[in-house]
Amino acid sequence: MGEYEIEQVINLLSYDLETLVKQSKEEGFRFVERLLNDYKNGSNMFSHCGEGIFGVFNNEGVIVAIGGLNKDLFSNEHNI
């Protein structure tokens, strides 16, 4: 197994995610497709304070995994 690097993704649309979407759907997961669709239509761009999208890149710079972090709407900010 090669080395991987995790980086914050600033513009999700600047990456080719076709392979990730295809592979995830073949494995029965739709979250990658949903993440991309929500980003494209503006309903979830992970742009609020404390949110972000992160990609895992292989040693060739190809994105091999992706995930987003949203603010927890149910958290009690006073206890953080």
mmCIF file of the N, C-alpha and C atoms, coordinates in Angstrom:
data_MODEL
# 
_entry.id   MODEL 
# 
loop_
_atom_site.group_PDB 
_atom_site.id 
_atom_site.type_symbol 
_atom_site.label_atom_id 
_atom_site.label_alt_id 
_atom_site.label_comp_id 
_atom_site.label_asym_id 
_atom_site.label_entity_id 
_atom_site.label_seq_id 
_atom_site.pdbx_PDB_ins_code 
_atom_site.Cartn_x 
_atom_site.Cartn_y 
_atom_site.Cartn_z 
_atom_site.occupancy 
_atom_site.B_iso_or_equiv 
_atom_site.pdbx_formal_charge 
_atom_site.auth_seq_id 
_atom_site.auth_comp_id 
_atom_site.auth_asym_id 
_atom_site.auth_atom_id 
_atom_site.pdbx_PDB_model_num 
ATOM 1   N N  . MET A 1 1  ? 0.837   -1.169 0.000   1.00 0.00 ? 1  MET A N  1 
ATOM 2   C CA . MET A 1 1  ? 0.000   0.000  0.000   1.00 0.00 ? 1  MET A CA 1 
ATOM 3   C C  . MET A 1 1  ? 0.886   1.236  0.000   1.00 0.00 ? 1  MET A C  1 
ATOM 4   N N  . GLY A 1 2  ? 0.543   2.209  -0.837  1.00 0.00 ? 2  GLY A N  1 
ATOM 5   C CA . GLY A 1 2  ? 1.328   3.427  -0.925  1.00 0.00 ? 2  GLY A CA 1 
ATOM 6   C C  . GLY A 1 2  ? 0.960   4.419  0.156   1.00 0.00 ? 2  GLY A C  1 
ATOM 7   N N  . GLU A 1 3  ? 1.576   5.585  0.057   1.00 0.00 ? 3  GLU A N  1 
ATOM 8   C CA . GLU A 1 3  ? 1.299   6.631  1.025   1.00 0.00 ? 3  GLU A CA 1 
ATOM 9   C C  . GLU A 1 3  ? 0.121   7.466  0.574   1.00 0.00 ? 3  GLU A C  1 
ATOM 10  N N  . TYR A 1 4  ? -0.611  8.003  1.540   1.00 0.00 ? 4  TYR A N  1 
ATOM 11  C CA . TYR A 1 4  ? -1.785  8.820  1.268   1.00 0.00 ? 4  TYR A CA 1 
ATOM 12  C C  . TYR A 1 4  ? -1.672  10.130 2.025   1.00 0.00 ? 4  TYR A C  1 
ATOM 13  N N  . GLU A 1 5  ? -2.319  11.136 1.496   1.00 0.00 ? 5  GLU A N  1 
ATOM 14  C CA . GLU A 1 5  ? -2.308  12.437 2.130   1.00 0.00 ? 5  GLU A CA 1 
ATOM 15  C C  . GLU A 1 5  ? -3.734  12.963 2.204   1.00 0.00 ? 5  GLU A C  1 
ATOM 16  N N  . ILE A 1 6  ? -4.100  13.506 3.357   1.00 0.00 ? 6  ILE A N  1 
ATOM 17  C CA . ILE A 1 6  ? -5.419  14.093 3.540   1.00 0.00 ? 6  ILE A CA 1 
ATOM 18  C C  . ILE A 1 6  ? -5.289  15.598 3.398   1.00 0.00 ? 6  ILE A C  1 
ATOM 19  N N  . GLU A 1 7  ? -6.153  16.166 2.559   1.00 0.00 ? 7  GLU A N  1 
ATOM 20  C CA . GLU A 1 7  ? -6.129  17.613 2.333   1.00 0.00 ? 7  GLU A CA 1 
ATOM 21  C C  . GLU A 1 7  ? -7.549  18.141 2.330   1.00 0.00 ? 7  GLU A C  1 
ATOM 22  N N  . GLN A 1 8  ? -7.706  19.378 2.786   1.00 0.00 ? 8  GLN A N  1 
ATOM 23  C CA . GLN A 1 8  ? -9.016  20.013 2.690   1.00 0.00 ? 8  GLN A CA 1 
ATOM 24  C C  . GLN A 1 8  ? -9.265  20.382 1.234   1.00 0.00 ? 8  GLN A C  1 
ATOM 25  N N  . VAL A 1 9  ? -10.465 20.118 0.783   1.00 0.00 ? 9  VAL A N  1 
ATOM 26  C CA . VAL A 1 9  ? -10.873 20.416 -0.588  1.00 0.00 ? 9  VAL A CA 1 
ATOM 27  C C  . VAL A 1 9  ? -11.579 21.765 -0.573  1.00 0.00 ? 9  VAL A C  1 
ATOM 28  N N  . ILE A 1 10 ? -11.064 22.706 -1.366  1.00 0.00 ? 10 ILE A N  1 
ATOM 29  C CA . ILE A 1 10 ? -11.654 24.042 -1.428  1.00 0.00 ? 10 ILE A CA 1 
ATOM 30  C C  . ILE A 1 10 ? -12.783 24.101 -2.454  1.00 0.00 ? 10 ILE A C  1 
ATOM 31  N N  . ASN A 1 11 ? -12.580 23.514 -3.619  1.00 0.00 ? 11 ASN A N  1 
ATOM 32  C CA . ASN A 1 11 ? -13.600 23.490 -4.667  1.00 0.00 ? 11 ASN A CA 1 
ATOM 33  C C  . ASN A 1 11 ? -13.779 22.051 -5.139  1.00 0.00 ? 11 ASN A C  1 
ATOM 34  N N  . LEU A 1 12 ? -14.838 21.439 -4.693  1.00 0.00 ? 12 LEU A N  1 
ATOM 35  C CA . LEU A 1 12 ? -15.089 20.030 -5.014  1.00 0.00 ? 12 LEU A CA 1 
ATOM 36  C C  . LEU A 1 12 ? -15.197 19.792 -6.514  1.00 0.00 ? 12 LEU A C  1 
ATOM 37  N N  . LEU A 1 13 ? -15.698 20.766 -7.244  1.00 0.00 ? 13 LEU A N  1 
ATOM 38  C CA . LEU A 1 13 ? -15.914 20.591 -8.681  1.00 0.00 ? 13 LEU A CA 1 
ATOM 39  C C  . LEU A 1 13 ? -14.625 20.618 -9.492  1.00 0.00 ? 13 LEU A C  1 
ATOM 40  N N  . SER A 1 14 ? -13.516 20.920 -8.852  1.00 0.00 ? 14 SER A N  1 
ATOM 41  C CA . SER A 1 14 ? -12.237 20.912 -9.568  1.00 0.00 ? 14 SER A CA 1 
ATOM 42  C C  . SER A 1 14 ? -11.603 19.512 -9.609  1.00 0.00 ? 14 SER A C  1 
ATOM 43  N N  . TYR A 1 15 ? -12.297 18.524 -9.038  1.00 0.00 ? 15 TYR A N  1 
ATOM 44  C CA . TYR A 1 15 ? -11.792 17.154 -9.018  1.00 0.00 ? 15 TYR A CA 1 
ATOM 45  C C  . TYR A 1 15 ? -12.691 16.241 -9.843  1.00 0.00 ? 15 TYR A C  1 
ATOM 46  N N  . ASP A 1 16 ? -12.093 15.246 -10.458 1.00 0.00 ? 16 ASP A N  1 
ATOM 47  C CA . ASP A 1 16 ? -12.852 14.235 -11.196 1.00 0.00 ? 16 ASP A CA 1 
ATOM 48  C C  . ASP A 1 16 ? -13.260 13.155 -10.197 1.00 0.00 ? 16 ASP A C  1 
ATOM 49  N N  . LEU A 1 17 ? -14.532 13.146 -9.856  1.00 0.00 ? 17 LEU A N  1 
ATOM 50  C CA . LEU A 1 17 ? -15.038 12.192 -8.871  1.00 0.00 ? 17 LEU A CA 1 
ATOM 51  C C  . LEU A 1 17 ? -15.827 11.056 -9.493  1.00 0.00 ? 17 LEU A C  1 
ATOM 52  N N  . GLU A 1 18 ? -15.828 10.978 -10.816 1.00 0.00 ? 18 GLU A N  1 
ATOM 53  C CA . GLU A 1 18 ? -16.609 9.965  -11.518 1.00 0.00 ? 18 GLU A CA 1 
ATOM 54  C C  . GLU A 1 18 ? -16.275 8.546  -11.054 1.00 0.00 ? 18 GLU A C  1 
ATOM 55  N N  . THR A 1 19 ? -14.999 8.251  -10.905 1.00 0.00 ? 19 THR A N  1 
ATOM 56  C CA . THR A 1 19 ? -14.578 6.911  -10.481 1.00 0.00 ? 19 THR A CA 1 
ATOM 57  C C  . THR A 1 19 ? -15.045 6.623  -9.055  1.00 0.00 ? 19 THR A C  1 
ATOM 58  N N  . LEU A 1 20 ? -14.901 7.601  -8.160  1.00 0.00 ? 20 LEU A N  1 
ATOM 59  C CA . LEU A 1 20 ? -15.345 7.397  -6.778  1.00 0.00 ? 20 LEU A CA 1 
ATOM 60  C C  . LEU A 1 20 ? -16.847 7.164  -6.710  1.00 0.00 ? 20 LEU A C  1 
ATOM 61  N N  . VAL A 1 21 ? -17.609 7.950  -7.455  1.00 0.00 ? 21 VAL A N  1 
ATOM 62  C CA . VAL A 1 21 ? -19.068 7.788  -7.464  1.00 0.00 ? 21 VAL A CA 1 
ATOM 63  C C  . VAL A 1 21 ? -19.430 6.404  -7.986  1.00 0.00 ? 21 VAL A C  1 
ATOM 64  N N  . LYS A 1 22 ? -18.813 6.007  -9.084  1.00 0.00 ? 22 LYS A N  1 
ATOM 65  C CA . LYS A 1 22 ? -19.098 4.698  -9.690  1.00 0.00 ? 22 LYS A CA 1 
ATOM 66  C C  . LYS A 1 22 ? -18.764 3.560  -8.724  1.00 0.00 ? 22 LYS A C  1 
ATOM 67  N N  . GLN A 1 23 ? -17.571 3.604  -8.129  1.00 0.00 ? 23 GLN A N  1 
ATOM 68  C CA . GLN A 1 23 ? -17.162 2.544  -7.213  1.00 0.00 ? 23 GLN A CA 1 
ATOM 69  C C  . GLN A 1 23 ? -18.070 2.469  -5.995  1.00 0.00 ? 23 GLN A C  1 
ATOM 70  N N  . SER A 1 24 ? -18.434 3.614  -5.445  1.00 0.00 ? 24 SER A N  1 
ATOM 71  C CA . SER A 1 24 ? -19.276 3.603  -4.248  1.00 0.00 ? 24 SER A CA 1 
ATOM 72  C C  . SER A 1 24 ? -20.663 3.050  -4.564  1.00 0.00 ? 24 SER A C  1 
ATOM 73  N N  . LYS A 1 25 ? -21.221 3.415  -5.723  1.00 0.00 ? 25 LYS A N  1 
ATOM 74  C CA . LYS A 1 25 ? -22.538 2.895  -6.109  1.00 0.00 ? 25 LYS A CA 1 
ATOM 75  C C  . LYS A 1 25 ? -22.482 1.391  -6.334  1.00 0.00 ? 25 LYS A C  1 
ATOM 76  N N  . GLU A 1 26 ? -21.395 0.896  -6.925  1.00 0.00 ? 26 GLU A N  1 
ATOM 77  C CA . GLU A 1 26 ? -21.232 -0.543 -7.137  1.00 0.00 ? 26 GLU A CA 1 
ATOM 78  C C  . GLU A 1 26 ? -21.174 -1.302 -5.816  1.00 0.00 ? 26 GLU A C  1 
ATOM 79  N N  . GLU A 1 27 ? -20.686 -0.647 -4.772  1.00 0.00 ? 27 GLU A N  1 
ATOM 80  C CA . GLU A 1 27 ? -20.595 -1.270 -3.451  1.00 0.00 ? 27 GLU A CA 1 
ATOM 81  C C  . GLU A 1 27 ? -21.848 -1.027 -2.609  1.00 0.00 ? 27 GLU A C  1 
ATOM 82  N N  . GLY A 1 28 ? -22.846 -0.364 -3.207  1.00 0.00 ? 28 GLY A N  1 
ATOM 83  C CA . GLY A 1 28 ? -24.109 -0.157 -2.517  1.00 0.00 ? 28 GLY A CA 1 
ATOM 84  C C  . GLY A 1 28 ? -24.190 1.113  -1.695  1.00 0.00 ? 28 GLY A C  1 
ATOM 85  N N  . PHE A 1 29 ? -23.257 2.009  -1.864  1.00 0.00 ? 29 PHE A N  1 
ATOM 86  C CA . PHE A 1 29 ? -23.247 3.269  -1.123  1.00 0.00 ? 29 PHE A CA 1 
ATOM 87  C C  . PHE A 1 29 ? -23.546 4.425  -2.064  1.00 0.00 ? 29 PHE A C  1 
ATOM 88  N N  . ARG A 1 30 ? -24.368 5.348  -1.614  1.00 0.00 ? 30 ARG A N  1 
ATOM 89  C CA . ARG A 1 30 ? -24.732 6.495  -2.442  1.00 0.00 ? 30 ARG A CA 1 
ATOM 90  C C  . ARG A 1 30 ? -24.266 7.821  -1.846  1.00 0.00 ? 30 ARG A C  1 
ATOM 91  N N  . PHE A 1 31 ? -23.520 7.782  -0.737  1.00 0.00 ? 31 PHE A N  1 
ATOM 92  C CA . PHE A 1 31 ? -23.154 9.031  -0.080  1.00 0.00 ? 31 PHE A CA 1 
ATOM 93  C C  . PHE A 1 31 ? -22.204 9.892  -0.900  1.00 0.00 ? 31 PHE A C  1 
ATOM 94  N N  . VAL A 1 32 ? -21.352 9.295  -1.705  1.00 0.00 ? 32 VAL A N  1 
ATOM 95  C CA . VAL A 1 32 ? -20.439 10.094 -2.532  1.00 0.00 ? 32 VAL A CA 1 
ATOM 96  C C  . VAL A 1 32 ? -21.233 10.836 -3.604  1.00 0.00 ? 32 VAL A C  1 
ATOM 97  N N  . GLU A 1 33 ? -22.174 10.126 -4.223  1.00 0.00 ? 33 GLU A N  1 
ATOM 98  C CA . GLU A 1 33 ? -23.031 10.756 -5.228  1.00 0.00 ? 33 GLU A CA 1 
ATOM 99  C C  . GLU A 1 33 ? -23.867 11.871 -4.594  1.00 0.00 ? 33 GLU A C  1 
ATOM 100 N N  . ARG A 1 34 ? -24.396 11.620 -3.409  1.00 0.00 ? 34 ARG A N  1 
ATOM 101 C CA . ARG A 1 34 ? -25.207 12.638 -2.728  1.00 0.00 ? 34 ARG A CA 1 
ATOM 102 C C  . ARG A 1 34 ? -24.352 13.841 -2.356  1.00 0.00 ? 34 ARG A C  1 
ATOM 103 N N  . LEU A 1 35 ? -23.166 13.612 -1.828  1.00 0.00 ? 35 LEU A N  1 
ATOM 104 C CA . LEU A 1 35 ? -22.272 14.707 -1.479  1.00 0.00 ? 35 LEU A CA 1 
ATOM 105 C C  . LEU A 1 35 ? -22.013 15.588 -2.697  1.00 0.00 ? 35 LEU A C  1 
ATOM 106 N N  . LEU A 1 36 ? -21.722 14.972 -3.822  1.00 0.00 ? 36 LEU A N  1 
ATOM 107 C CA . LEU A 1 36 ? -21.447 15.707 -5.054  1.00 0.00 ? 36 LEU A CA 1 
ATOM 108 C C  . LEU A 1 36 ? -22.690 16.447 -5.545  1.00 0.00 ? 36 LEU A C  1 
ATOM 109 N N  . ASN A 1 37 ? -23.831 15.787 -5.563  1.00 0.00 ? 37 ASN A N  1 
ATOM 110 C CA . ASN A 1 37 ? -25.073 16.431 -6.015  1.00 0.00 ? 37 ASN A CA 1 
ATOM 111 C C  . ASN A 1 37 ? -25.467 17.599 -5.123  1.00 0.00 ? 37 ASN A C  1 
ATOM 112 N N  . ASP A 1 38 ? -25.368 17.419 -3.812  1.00 0.00 ? 38 ASP A N  1 
ATOM 113 C CA . ASP A 1 38 ? -25.704 18.495 -2.877  1.00 0.00 ? 38 ASP A CA 1 
ATOM 114 C C  . ASP A 1 38 ? -24.757 19.680 -3.046  1.00 0.00 ? 38 ASP A C  1 
ATOM 115 N N  . TYR A 1 39 ? -23.500 19.386 -3.312  1.00 0.00 ? 39 TYR A N  1 
ATOM 116 C CA . TYR A 1 39 ? -22.524 20.460 -3.534  1.00 0.00 ? 39 TYR A CA 1 
ATOM 117 C C  . TYR A 1 39 ? -22.862 21.215 -4.824  1.00 0.00 ? 39 TYR A C  1 
ATOM 118 N N  . LYS A 1 40 ? -23.163 20.476 -5.874  1.00 0.00 ? 40 LYS A N  1 
ATOM 119 C CA . LYS A 1 40 ? -23.479 21.089 -7.167  1.00 0.00 ? 40 LYS A CA 1 
ATOM 120 C C  . LYS A 1 40 ? -24.720 21.975 -7.101  1.00 0.00 ? 40 LYS A C  1 
ATOM 121 N N  . ASN A 1 41 ? -25.756 21.510 -6.396  1.00 0.00 ? 41 ASN A N  1 
ATOM 122 C CA . ASN A 1 41 ? -26.993 22.289 -6.349  1.00 0.00 ? 41 ASN A CA 1 
ATOM 123 C C  . ASN A 1 41 ? -26.985 23.344 -5.238  1.00 0.00 ? 41 ASN A C  1 
ATOM 124 N N  . GLY A 1 42 ? -25.919 23.397 -4.460  1.00 0.00 ? 42 GLY A N  1 
ATOM 125 C CA . GLY A 1 42 ? -25.764 24.432 -3.440  1.00 0.00 ? 42 GLY A CA 1 
ATOM 126 C C  . GLY A 1 42 ? -26.443 24.151 -2.119  1.00 0.00 ? 42 GLY A C  1 
ATOM 127 N N  . SER A 1 43 ? -27.071 22.990 -1.976  1.00 0.00 ? 43 SER A N  1 
ATOM 128 C CA . SER A 1 43 ? -27.771 22.695 -0.726  1.00 0.00 ? 43 SER A CA 1 
ATOM 129 C C  . SER A 1 43 ? -26.828 22.321 0.423   1.00 0.00 ? 43 SER A C  1 
ATOM 130 N N  . ASN A 1 44 ? -25.614 21.904 0.092   1.00 0.00 ? 44 ASN A N  1 
ATOM 131 C CA . ASN A 1 44 ? -24.615 21.600 1.126   1.00 0.00 ? 44 ASN A CA 1 
ATOM 132 C C  . ASN A 1 44 ? -23.231 21.759 0.520   1.00 0.00 ? 44 ASN A C  1 
ATOM 133 N N  . MET A 1 45 ? -22.648 22.919 0.782   1.00 0.00 ? 45 MET A N  1 
ATOM 134 C CA . MET A 1 45 ? -21.321 23.199 0.244   1.00 0.00 ? 45 MET A CA 1 
ATOM 135 C C  . MET A 1 45 ? -20.247 23.175 1.340   1.00 0.00 ? 45 MET A C  1 
ATOM 136 N N  . PHE A 1 46 ? -20.642 22.738 2.540   1.00 0.00 ? 46 PHE A N  1 
ATOM 137 C CA . PHE A 1 46 ? -19.696 22.622 3.658   1.00 0.00 ? 46 PHE A CA 1 
ATOM 138 C C  . PHE A 1 46 ? -18.948 23.940 3.861   1.00 0.00 ? 46 PHE A C  1 
ATOM 139 N N  . SER A 1 47 ? -19.688 25.053 3.775   1.00 0.00 ? 47 SER A N  1 
ATOM 140 C CA . SER A 1 47 ? -19.056 26.364 3.799   1.00 0.00 ? 47 SER A CA 1 
ATOM 141 C C  . SER A 1 47 ? -19.317 27.155 5.075   1.00 0.00 ? 47 SER A C  1 
ATOM 142 N N  . HIS A 1 48 ? -20.036 26.570 6.033   1.00 0.00 ? 48 HIS A N  1 
ATOM 143 C CA . HIS A 1 48 ? -20.278 27.271 7.285   1.00 0.00 ? 48 HIS A CA 1 
ATOM 144 C C  . HIS A 1 48 ? -19.072 27.115 8.202   1.00 0.00 ? 48 HIS A C  1 
ATOM 145 N N  . CYS A 1 49 ? -19.005 27.971 9.187   1.00 0.00 ? 49 CYS A N  1 
ATOM 146 C CA . CYS A 1 49 ? -17.897 27.941 10.143  1.00 0.00 ? 49 CYS A CA 1 
ATOM 147 C C  . CYS A 1 49 ? -17.775 26.541 10.753  1.00 0.00 ? 49 CYS A C  1 
ATOM 148 N N  . GLY A 1 50 ? -16.590 25.981 10.711  1.00 0.00 ? 50 GLY A N  1 
ATOM 149 C CA . GLY A 1 50 ? -16.344 24.659 11.280  1.00 0.00 ? 50 GLY A CA 1 
ATOM 150 C C  . GLY A 1 50 ? -16.628 23.501 10.348  1.00 0.00 ? 50 GLY A C  1 
ATOM 151 N N  . GLU A 1 51 ? -17.078 23.782 9.126   1.00 0.00 ? 51 GLU A N  1 
ATOM 152 C CA . GLU A 1 51 ? -17.379 22.717 8.171   1.00 0.00 ? 51 GLU A CA 1 
ATOM 153 C C  . GLU A 1 51 ? -16.265 22.598 7.138   1.00 0.00 ? 51 GLU A C  1 
ATOM 154 N N  . GLY A 1 52 ? -16.213 21.464 6.452   1.00 0.00 ? 52 GLY A N  1 
ATOM 155 C CA . GLY A 1 52 ? -15.217 21.296 5.406   1.00 0.00 ? 52 GLY A CA 1 
ATOM 156 C C  . GLY A 1 52 ? -15.360 19.965 4.687   1.00 0.00 ? 52 GLY A C  1 
ATOM 157 N N  . ILE A 1 53 ? -14.744 19.916 3.522   1.00 0.00 ? 53 ILE A N  1 
ATOM 158 C CA . ILE A 1 53 ? -14.660 18.680 2.745   1.00 0.00 ? 53 ILE A CA 1 
ATOM 159 C C  . ILE A 1 53 ? -13.193 18.287 2.715   1.00 0.00 ? 53 ILE A C  1 
ATOM 160 N N  . PHE A 1 54 ? -12.936 17.002 2.907   1.00 0.00 ? 54 PHE A N  1 
ATOM 161 C CA . PHE A 1 54 ? -11.557 16.516 2.938   1.00 0.00 ? 54 PHE A CA 1 
ATOM 162 C C  . PHE A 1 54 ? -11.404 15.352 1.977   1.00 0.00 ? 54 PHE A C  1 
ATOM 163 N N  . GLY A 1 55 ? -10.307 15.363 1.258   1.00 0.00 ? 55 GLY A N  1 
ATOM 164 C CA . GLY A 1 55 ? -10.019 14.298 0.319   1.00 0.00 ? 55 GLY A CA 1 
ATOM 165 C C  . GLY A 1 55 ? -8.779  13.538 0.724   1.00 0.00 ? 55 GLY A C  1 
ATOM 166 N N  . VAL A 1 56 ? -8.757  12.272 0.368   1.00 0.00 ? 56 VAL A N  1 
ATOM 167 C CA . VAL A 1 56 ? -7.565  11.439 0.553   1.00 0.00 ? 56 VAL A CA 1 
ATOM 168 C C  . VAL A 1 56 ? -6.966  11.241 -0.832  1.00 0.00 ? 56 VAL A C  1 
ATOM 169 N N  . PHE A 1 57 ? -5.710  11.590 -0.962  1.00 0.00 ? 57 PHE A N  1 
ATOM 170 C CA . PHE A 1 57 ? -5.021  11.536 -2.244  1.00 0.00 ? 57 PHE A CA 1 
ATOM 171 C C  . PHE A 1 57 ? -3.900  10.515 -2.190  1.00 0.00 ? 57 PHE A C  1 
ATOM 172 N N  . ASN A 1 58 ? -3.757  9.739  -3.276  1.00 0.00 ? 58 ASN A N  1 
ATOM 173 C CA . ASN A 1 58 ? -2.651  8.782  -3.336  1.00 0.00 ? 58 ASN A CA 1 
ATOM 174 C C  . ASN A 1 58 ? -1.369  9.500  -3.736  1.00 0.00 ? 58 ASN A C  1 
ATOM 175 N N  . ASN A 1 59 ? -0.292  8.764  -3.847  1.00 0.00 ? 59 ASN A N  1 
ATOM 176 C CA . ASN A 1 59 ? 1.006   9.377  -4.140  1.00 0.00 ? 59 ASN A CA 1 
ATOM 177 C C  . ASN A 1 59 ? 1.092   9.921  -5.565  1.00 0.00 ? 59 ASN A C  1 
ATOM 178 N N  . GLU A 1 60 ? 0.083   9.669  -6.396  1.00 0.00 ? 60 GLU A N  1 
ATOM 179 C CA . GLU A 1 60 ? 0.027   10.223 -7.744  1.00 0.00 ? 60 GLU A CA 1 
ATOM 180 C C  . GLU A 1 60 ? -0.871  11.456 -7.799  1.00 0.00 ? 60 GLU A C  1 
ATOM 181 N N  . GLY A 1 61 ? -1.403  11.862 -6.642  1.00 0.00 ? 61 GLY A N  1 
ATOM 182 C CA . GLY A 1 61 ? -2.266  13.036 -6.568  1.00 0.00 ? 61 GLY A CA 1 
ATOM 183 C C  . GLY A 1 61 ? -3.704  12.780 -6.957  1.00 0.00 ? 61 GLY A C  1 
ATOM 184 N N  . VAL A 1 62 ? -4.084  11.502 -7.069  1.00 0.00 ? 62 VAL A N  1 
ATOM 185 C CA . VAL A 1 62 ? -5.446  11.138 -7.440  1.00 0.00 ? 62 VAL A CA 1 
ATOM 186 C C  . VAL A 1 62 ? -6.284  11.022 -6.168  1.00 0.00 ? 62 VAL A C  1 
ATOM 187 N N  . ILE A 1 63 ? -7.469  11.617 -6.198  1.00 0.00 ? 63 ILE A N  1 
ATOM 188 C CA . ILE A 1 63 ? -8.357  11.537 -5.044  1.00 0.00 ? 63 ILE A CA 1 
ATOM 189 C C  . ILE A 1 63 ? -8.965  10.134 -4.982  1.00 0.00 ? 63 ILE A C  1 
ATOM 190 N N  . VAL A 1 64 ? -8.787  9.473  -3.842  1.00 0.00 ? 64 VAL A N  1 
ATOM 191 C CA . VAL A 1 64 ? -9.239  8.085  -3.693  1.00 0.00 ? 64 VAL A CA 1 
ATOM 192 C C  . VAL A 1 64 ? -10.338 7.935  -2.645  1.00 0.00 ? 64 VAL A C  1 
ATOM 193 N N  . ALA A 1 65 ? -10.591 8.989  -1.884  1.00 0.00 ? 65 ALA A N  1 
ATOM 194 C CA . ALA A 1 65 ? -11.659 8.966  -0.886  1.00 0.00 ? 65 ALA A CA 1 
ATOM 195 C C  . ALA A 1 65 ? -12.017 10.413 -0.567  1.00 0.00 ? 65 ALA A C  1 
ATOM 196 N N  . ILE A 1 66 ? -13.244 10.587 -0.125  1.00 0.00 ? 66 ILE A N  1 
ATOM 197 C CA . ILE A 1 66 ? -13.709 11.943 0.189   1.00 0.00 ? 66 ILE A CA 1 
ATOM 198 C C  . ILE A 1 66 ? -14.739 11.888 1.297   1.00 0.00 ? 66 ILE A C  1 
ATOM 199 N N  . GLY A 1 67 ? -14.796 12.930 2.092   1.00 0.00 ? 67 GLY A N  1 
ATOM 200 C CA . GLY A 1 67 ? -15.802 13.023 3.141   1.00 0.00 ? 67 GLY A CA 1 
ATOM 201 C C  . GLY A 1 67 ? -15.986 14.464 3.553   1.00 0.00 ? 67 GLY A C  1 
ATOM 202 N N  . GLY A 1 68 ? -17.146 14.759 4.075   1.00 0.00 ? 68 GLY A N  1 
ATOM 203 C CA . GLY A 1 68 ? -17.446 16.113 4.515   1.00 0.00 ? 68 GLY A CA 1 
ATOM 204 C C  . GLY A 1 68 ? -17.805 16.141 5.982   1.00 0.00 ? 68 GLY A C  1 
ATOM 205 N N  . LEU A 1 69 ? -17.573 17.292 6.578   1.00 0.00 ? 69 LEU A N  1 
ATOM 206 C CA . LEU A 1 69 ? -17.889 17.493 7.988   1.00 0.00 ? 69 LEU A CA 1 
ATOM 207 C C  . LEU A 1 69 ? -18.802 18.702 8.089   1.00 0.00 ? 69 LEU A C  1 
ATOM 208 N N  . ASN A 1 70 ? -20.021 18.477 8.608   1.00 0.00 ? 70 ASN A N  1 
ATOM 209 C CA . ASN A 1 70 ? -20.982 19.556 8.816   1.00 0.00 ? 70 ASN A CA 1 
ATOM 210 C C  . ASN A 1 70 ? -21.090 19.887 10.289  1.00 0.00 ? 70 ASN A C  1 
ATOM 211 N N  . LYS A 1 71 ? -21.529 21.082 10.552  1.00 0.00 ? 71 LYS A N  1 
ATOM 212 C CA . LYS A 1 71 ? -21.803 21.492 11.921  1.00 0.00 ? 71 LYS A CA 1 
ATOM 213 C C  . LYS A 1 71 ? -22.959 20.647 12.435  1.00 0.00 ? 71 LYS A C  1 
ATOM 214 N N  . ASP A 1 72 ? -22.851 20.172 13.650  1.00 0.00 ? 72 ASP A N  1 
ATOM 215 C CA . ASP A 1 72 ? -23.912 19.373 14.269  1.00 0.00 ? 72 ASP A CA 1 
ATOM 216 C C  . ASP A 1 72 ? -25.012 20.309 14.753  1.00 0.00 ? 72 ASP A C  1 
ATOM 217 N N  . LEU A 1 73 ? -26.166 20.243 14.108  1.00 0.00 ? 73 LEU A N  1 
ATOM 218 C CA . LEU A 1 73 ? -27.279 21.121 14.451  1.00 0.00 ? 73 LEU A CA 1 
ATOM 219 C C  . LEU A 1 73 ? -27.852 20.840 15.835  1.00 0.00 ? 73 LEU A C  1 
ATOM 220 N N  . PHE A 1 74 ? -27.540 19.666 16.382  1.00 0.00 ? 74 PHE A N  1 
ATOM 221 C CA . PHE A 1 74 ? -28.089 19.282 17.671  1.00 0.00 ? 74 PHE A CA 1 
ATOM 222 C C  . PHE A 1 74 ? -27.092 19.454 18.811  1.00 0.00 ? 74 PHE A C  1 
ATOM 223 N N  . SER A 1 75 ? -25.911 19.963 18.506  1.00 0.00 ? 75 SER A N  1 
ATOM 224 C CA . SER A 1 75 ? -24.927 20.149 19.578  1.00 0.00 ? 75 SER A CA 1 
ATOM 225 C C  . SER A 1 75 ? -25.274 21.372 20.402  1.00 0.00 ? 75 SER A C  1 
ATOM 226 N N  . ASN A 1 76 ? -24.847 21.347 21.622  1.00 0.00 ? 76 ASN A N  1 
ATOM 227 C CA . ASN A 1 76 ? -25.039 22.483 22.525  1.00 0.00 ? 76 ASN A CA 1 
ATOM 228 C C  . ASN A 1 76 ? -23.755 23.294 22.494  1.00 0.00 ? 76 ASN A C  1 
ATOM 229 N N  . GLU A 1 77 ? -23.754 24.382 21.735  1.00 0.00 ? 77 GLU A N  1 
ATOM 230 C CA . GLU A 1 77 ? -22.533 25.158 21.527  1.00 0.00 ? 77 GLU A CA 1 
ATOM 231 C C  . GLU A 1 77 ? -21.981 25.723 22.822  1.00 0.00 ? 77 GLU A C  1 
ATOM 232 N N  . HIS A 1 78 ? -22.800 25.891 23.838  1.00 0.00 ? 78 HIS A N  1 
ATOM 233 C CA . HIS A 1 78 ? -22.336 26.462 25.104  1.00 0.00 ? 78 HIS A CA 1 
ATOM 234 C C  . HIS A 1 78 ? -21.455 25.477 25.871  1.00 0.00 ? 78 HIS A C  1 
ATOM 235 N N  . ASN A 1 79 ? -21.564 24.189 25.545  1.00 0.00 ? 79 ASN A N  1 
ATOM 236 C CA . ASN A 1 79 ? -20.775 23.179 26.252  1.00 0.00 ? 79 ASN A CA 1 
ATOM 237 C C  . ASN A 1 79 ? -19.540 22.770 25.472  1.00 0.00 ? 79 ASN A C  1 
ATOM 238 N N  . ILE A 1 80 ? -19.281 23.409 24.359  1.00 0.00 ? 80 ILE A N  1 
ATOM 239 C CA . ILE A 1 80 ? -18.136 23.022 23.532  1.00 0.00 ? 80 ILE A CA 1 
ATOM 240 C C  . ILE A 1 80 ? -16.896 23.740 24.004  1.00 0.00 ? 80 ILE A C  1 
# 
